[in-house]
Amino acid sequence: MLHPDTLRFLADLKGNNNKPWFDEHRSNYEIFKADFLRFVIATLNRFEQLGLSSGNRRQYNSCRTLLHRAMSSMASVYQTI
């Protein structure tokens, strides 16, 4: 589960998508980025535990696509700064 502060940071970032704000909050970004990556890794590990990585390739690929989109949207916010 993502920490509530990570979600709050992402909401703040969405509303303040500019370099001065980001520079001021860069240290927070690094903390929340690590939290988000832990969440993604834990989710992918859970997929494997549930057997989604081998037996049901279609479901596994759908789940990976959703996670990839989430990661990409987070990266795209960062890249615009």
C-alpha positions as CSV (number, residue, x, y, z in Angstrom):
1,M,0.0,0.0,0.0
2,L,1.2,3.5,-0.8
3,H,1.8,5.8,2.1
4,P,-0.8,8.6,2.3
5,D,2.0,11.2,2.1
6,T,3.0,9.8,-1.3
7,L,-0.5,10.2,-2.6
8,R,-0.6,13.7,-1.2
9,F,2.7,14.6,-2.8
10,L,1.5,13.4,-6.2
11,A,-1.7,15.5,-5.8
12,D,0.4,18.5,-4.9
13,L,2.8,17.9,-7.8
14,K,-0.1,17.7,-10.2
15,G,-1.3,21.1,-9.0
16,N,2.2,22.6,-9.0
17,N,3.9,21.2,-12.1
18,N,6.7,23.8,-12.3
19,K,10.4,23.7,-11.7
20,P,10.6,26.2,-8.8
21,W,8.1,24.1,-6.8
22,F,9.7,20.9,-7.7
23,D,13.2,22.1,-6.8
24,E,11.8,23.1,-3.4
25,H,10.3,19.6,-2.9
26,R,13.0,17.5,-4.6
27,S,14.0,15.7,-1.4
28,N,10.4,14.7,-0.8
29,Y,10.2,13.4,-4.4
30,E,13.1,11.0,-3.7
31,I,11.3,9.7,-0.6
32,F,8.0,9.2,-2.3
33,K,9.5,7.8,-5.5
34,A,11.1,5.1,-3.4
35,D,7.7,4.4,-1.7
36,F,6.0,4.1,-5.1
37,L,8.7,1.7,-6.4
38,R,8.4,-0.5,-3.4
39,F,4.7,-0.6,-4.1
40,V,5.2,-1.6,-7.7
41,I,7.7,-4.3,-6.8
42,A,5.5,-5.7,-4.1
43,T,2.6,-5.8,-6.5
44,L,4.6,-7.6,-9.2
45,N,5.8,-10.1,-6.6
46,R,2.2,-10.7,-5.5
47,F,1.2,-11.4,-9.1
48,E,3.9,-14.1,-9.2
49,Q,2.6,-15.6,-5.9
50,L,-0.9,-15.7,-7.4
51,G,0.4,-17.5,-10.5
52,L,-0.3,-14.6,-12.8
53,S,3.2,-14.6,-14.1
54,S,3.1,-18.0,-15.7
55,G,-0.3,-19.7,-16.0
56,N,-2.5,-16.8,-17.0
57,R,-0.3,-14.7,-19.2
58,R,-3.1,-12.5,-20.4
59,Q,-4.1,-11.3,-16.9
60,Y,-0.5,-10.9,-15.9
61,N,0.2,-8.7,-19.0
62,S,-2.9,-6.6,-18.3
63,C,-1.8,-6.0,-14.7
64,R,1.8,-5.1,-15.8
65,T,0.3,-2.7,-18.4
66,L,-1.6,-0.9,-15.7
67,L,1.4,-0.6,-13.5
68,H,3.5,0.6,-16.4
69,R,1.0,3.3,-17.1
70,A,1.1,4.4,-13.5
71,M,4.9,4.5,-13.5
72,S,4.9,6.4,-16.9
73,S,2.5,9.0,-15.7
74,M,4.6,9.6,-12.6
75,A,7.7,9.8,-14.8
76,S,6.0,12.2,-17.3
77,V,5.2,14.6,-14.5
78,Y,8.8,14.7,-13.5
79,Q,10.1,15.0,-17.0
80,T,8.0,18.1,-17.7
81,I,9.8,20.0,-14.9
